[in-house]
Amino acid sequence: MQFRSTNSKASHFGGDVLSNTDDSSHGVQLMGGSTGGIVQACGDETDIALTVRGKGAGALNFGAAGAPVTLTSTSVTLNSTEVSIGGSTTTFIGMIRTRIDFTVPALSSGGSDVHGSSIALAGCTTNSIFIVQPRAPLNSSVVGVSIQARCSTAGAIHLTFSNNTVSTLSGSTMSAYLLEFRLPAAVP
C-alpha cells in the first residue's frame, strides 16, 4: 500500500526516518511495520531511553476516543503528584496518598470521638473514599485505636477515632498516610 497524506506540505519517505544519529550518540527512529508504526530510540548502544514530552506546560496525550491504549512492560512507574483515570462521568477519577498529622483525643474505654477540627486537604470532595494507614500505633502506649476519615466539606477531612481497648487514653500527636480515592460527583 502506498499511503499518501492529503496535506499539501507533507513529505513522504519510503523507509525509516532517523534523526540525530550524526550529531548525537542517541537519536530517534520512525519506522513502519505490518502491525503498526513504531517510534523508538536509536544508536549504537543496546539500551537507550526514549522520552516523549510536550513543550513547557503542554499536555502529553496518548490515544484517541474509542481506541484502546496498551502499556506493555514488566514495570510501570507513574511519577506524579496526581493520577487521573477517565473523566467526570467515570466511576473512578484517581487516587492520591498524603501524610496527615493529627492529635488523637482523650478517649474513654470502648468510646469514640470525632476530631475537633478539620484537616485541610486540597482537592478532596464529599464523593471521595478514604483509607487511613497509621505510621505507628495510634497511641504511644496502647494499641487498639482505630481511625476513619470522611469529607463532609470540600477541601477538608474529619477524623473519627475509636478506642477498642479497656483502658482510658490520653491524647497524643500522631501521623498517618491517607489514601484518597477520588470519585466524580455523580457515581452510577
C-alpha positions as CSV (number, residue, x, y, z in Angstrom):
1,M,0.0,0.0,0.0
2,Q,1.3,3.4,-0.9
3,F,-0.4,5.7,1.6
4,R,-0.2,9.4,0.8
5,S,-1.1,12.4,3.0
6,T,-3.7,14.8,1.8
7,N,-1.8,17.7,3.4
8,S,-0.1,19.8,0.6
9,K,3.1,20.3,2.7
10,A,3.6,16.6,3.5
11,S,6.9,14.8,3.0
12,H,6.8,11.1,2.1
13,F,9.6,8.6,2.9
14,G,9.7,5.1,1.6
15,G,11.7,3.8,4.6
16,D,12.8,4.6,8.1
17,V,13.5,8.1,9.2
18,L,16.5,8.6,11.6
19,S,17.2,11.8,13.5
20,N,20.4,13.0,15.4
21,T,22.4,9.9,14.5
22,D,25.4,12.1,13.4
23,D,25.5,14.9,16.0
24,S,24.4,12.9,19.0
25,S,25.2,9.5,20.3
26,H,21.4,8.8,20.6
27,G,18.7,9.5,18.1
28,V,15.1,8.7,17.2
29,Q,13.9,6.3,14.6
30,L,10.5,6.3,12.9
31,M,9.6,3.1,11.1
32,G,6.6,1.3,9.8
33,G,5.6,-2.3,10.2
34,S,2.9,-4.7,9.2
35,T,1.2,-4.3,12.6
36,G,1.6,-0.6,13.1
37,G,4.1,2.3,13.2
38,I,6.9,2.4,15.6
39,V,8.8,5.3,17.3
40,Q,12.0,4.2,19.2
41,A,15.3,5.4,20.3
42,C,18.3,4.5,18.1
43,G,22.1,4.5,18.5
44,D,25.0,2.1,18.8
45,E,24.2,1.0,22.4
46,T,21.9,-1.9,23.2
47,D,19.8,0.0,25.8
48,I,18.8,3.7,25.1
49,A,16.0,5.6,26.8
50,L,13.2,7.4,24.9
51,T,11.5,10.5,26.3
52,V,8.3,11.8,24.8
53,R,7.0,15.1,26.2
54,G,5.0,18.2,25.4
55,K,6.7,21.6,25.3
56,G,6.6,23.7,28.5
57,A,3.3,23.1,30.3
58,G,1.8,21.5,27.2
59,A,0.0,18.2,27.8
60,L,1.1,14.8,26.5
61,N,-1.8,12.8,25.1
62,F,-1.9,9.2,24.0
63,G,-4.6,7.5,22.0
64,A,-7.9,8.7,20.7
65,A,-11.5,8.3,21.9
66,G,-12.7,4.8,21.3
67,A,-9.2,3.5,20.6
68,P,-7.5,1.2,23.3
69,V,-4.1,2.1,24.7
70,T,-1.9,-0.8,25.9
71,L,1.2,-0.5,28.1
72,T,3.4,-3.5,27.7
73,S,6.1,-3.7,30.4
74,T,7.3,-5.7,33.4
75,S,7.2,-2.5,35.5
76,V,5.3,0.8,35.0
77,T,6.2,3.8,37.2
78,L,3.9,6.8,37.4
79,N,5.9,9.7,38.9
80,S,3.2,12.3,39.5
81,T,1.5,14.1,42.4
82,E,-1.9,13.1,40.9
83,V,-3.1,10.4,38.5
84,S,-6.5,10.8,36.9
85,I,-8.3,8.0,35.1
86,G,-11.2,8.9,32.9
87,G,-13.3,12.0,33.1
88,S,-16.1,13.4,35.2
89,T,-18.6,10.7,34.3
90,T,-16.4,7.7,35.2
91,T,-16.7,5.8,38.4
92,F,-13.0,6.5,39.3
93,I,-11.0,9.6,38.8
94,G,-7.8,9.0,40.6
95,M,-6.0,8.3,43.9
96,I,-3.7,10.4,46.0
97,R,-1.5,9.5,49.0
98,T,-1.0,12.2,51.6
99,R,0.7,12.3,55.0
100,I,-1.6,13.8,57.7
101,D,-0.7,14.9,61.2
102,F,-3.3,15.0,64.0
103,T,-3.9,14.6,67.7
104,V,-5.7,11.5,69.0
105,P,-8.2,12.9,71.6
106,A,-8.5,11.6,75.1
107,L,-10.8,8.5,74.8
108,S,-12.7,6.5,77.4
109,S,-12.5,2.7,77.1
110,G,-14.7,1.5,74.3
111,G,-15.5,5.1,73.3
112,S,-15.3,7.1,70.2
113,D,-14.8,10.7,69.3
114,V,-14.8,13.0,66.3
115,H,-11.7,15.1,65.7
116,G,-12.5,18.5,66.9
117,S,-11.3,20.4,63.9
118,S,-10.9,19.8,60.2
119,I,-7.7,18.9,58.4
120,A,-7.2,20.8,55.2
121,L,-6.8,18.5,52.2
122,A,-6.8,20.4,48.9
123,G,-9.0,18.9,46.2
124,C,-10.8,16.3,48.3
125,T,-14.5,16.1,47.7
126,T,-17.6,14.7,49.5
127,N,-17.5,11.8,47.0
128,S,-14.0,10.6,47.9
129,I,-13.3,7.3,49.7
130,F,-10.5,7.3,52.3
131,I,-8.2,4.7,53.8
132,V,-6.1,5.7,56.7
133,Q,-2.8,3.8,57.4
134,P,-1.2,4.9,60.7
135,R,2.6,5.3,60.6
136,A,2.8,3.9,64.2
137,P,0.2,2.7,66.8
138,L,-2.3,5.4,67.2
139,N,-1.4,5.9,70.9
140,S,2.1,5.9,72.2
141,S,1.3,3.4,75.0
142,V,-1.7,1.4,73.8
143,V,-2.5,-0.3,70.5
144,G,-6.2,-0.6,69.7
145,V,-7.3,2.9,68.5
146,S,-8.8,2.9,65.0
147,I,-9.5,5.8,62.8
148,Q,-11.8,6.7,59.9
149,A,-11.8,9.7,57.6
150,R,-14.6,11.4,55.8
151,C,-15.1,14.6,53.8
152,S,-18.3,16.5,54.5
153,T,-16.9,19.8,53.3
154,A,-14.8,20.1,50.1
155,G,-11.1,20.6,50.8
156,A,-11.2,19.2,54.4
157,I,-11.4,15.9,56.1
158,H,-12.9,14.9,59.5
159,L,-11.5,12.1,61.6
160,T,-13.4,9.7,63.8
161,F,-11.4,7.8,66.5
162,S,-12.5,4.6,68.3
163,N,-10.8,3.2,71.4
164,N,-11.2,-0.6,71.2
165,T,-9.3,-1.2,74.4
166,V,-10.3,-1.5,78.1
167,S,-8.1,1.5,79.0
168,T,-8.9,5.2,79.0
169,L,-6.4,7.0,76.7
170,S,-5.0,10.5,77.0
171,G,-4.4,12.4,73.7
172,S,-1.3,12.0,71.7
173,T,0.0,13.6,68.5
174,M,0.3,11.1,65.6
175,S,0.7,10.9,61.8
176,A,-0.7,8.6,59.2
177,Y,-0.9,8.1,55.4
178,L,-4.2,8.9,53.9
179,L,-5.1,7.2,50.6
180,E,-7.9,9.1,48.8
181,F,-9.9,7.6,46.0
182,R,-11.5,10.5,44.2
183,L,-14.8,9.8,42.6
184,P,-17.0,12.1,40.3
185,A,-20.0,14.0,41.7
186,A,-22.4,11.5,40.1
187,V,-21.5,7.9,40.7
188,P,-23.6,5.4,38.8
